[in-house]
Every structure is written in structure tokens, then in C-alpha cells.
């Protein structure tokens, strides 16, 4: 390759550079093919795919039925529901709740497996009375089954805890 230096100015012959690349095209293409094959092999054989299933849950602070009557939710109820979302997320992550989910879904996991592998994550949707549960698994069917089981089990667990607290409050009030 011809490079000449004249007073700190370098001159490169582009035609000669192109010829050099062209004459080494086989090793360049072979190297690119090896890198592509290695990348494909790693992604197909060594990296296990992860699937996600999501469930969004609405936190309702009041008890009312949805018959033909329509009810409006006040801003104070919405604010209280906002605060309850954090409590409900905590209840979901308790050992007792997740062990019930494991039993109900017929899983071969323990509570520690779910928590250490970060299979279940939660997120409070800011400014709303909604929180989202995301389940990650190597099987899309399993991720869906766990998410659906959480949606089934969690409201009953919350009701069980809230009813228990109400009974304690009544007991203490009558003492």
C-alpha cells in the first residue's frame, strides 16, 4: 500500500486499499461466517429462552356489587386504593401466599425457588389503583399458569387477611 508523507500530510491510495481488501476477501468472509455461526450456536444451544405472562389487578377499597346500579368511586377511595396496592403486593410476596400458589398450580418449585430466580415480580402502576404481576419462566404455559393462579389465589388471601384483621379489631374494641 502506497502511503506517502509530505509535510505532515498523508496520502492513501484508495484503489490499492480496495485491491488489498479484495485479495483477502476469503479470510474476511470466513471469519465473519465463523463469528455468525458461533453467535447462532450460543443463542440456540446455551441461552434458555424466558417467557413472560402478566396480570394486572385492580385494588378496590370498597365492597359493592355491579348489578344494574352504577357506583362512582370518590377520590378518597382511589387514594386509599393507591396505598393498598403496596400492601397487596406485600401479601402476594409472602411465603404463605406463594406456597398456596405453588400448591394450586401444581408446581415443582419452592417459595425460595420463585423468589431467588426472580420468577415473580410486581410493579405498582403510579397514579392508579392497579398493580401488575409479571411471571417469568422457561415455559410459556407455566408462566401463564402461575399468573392465572396468582389472580385466583391472591384476592382470597387478601380477603382472609383483611377479615382476620377486622375480627381482631372488633375483639380489641370489645375488651
Secondary structure, DSSP 8 states (H G I E B T S, - for coil): --EEEETTEEEE-HHHHHHHHHHTHHHHHHHHHHHHHHHHHIIIIIS---EEEEEEEE---S----SS------HHHHHHHHHHHHHHHHHHTSHHHHHHHHHHHT-S--HHHHHHTT-EEEEE-TTSSEEEEEEEESSHHHHHHHHHHHHHHHHHHHHHHHHHHHHHHHHHHH-
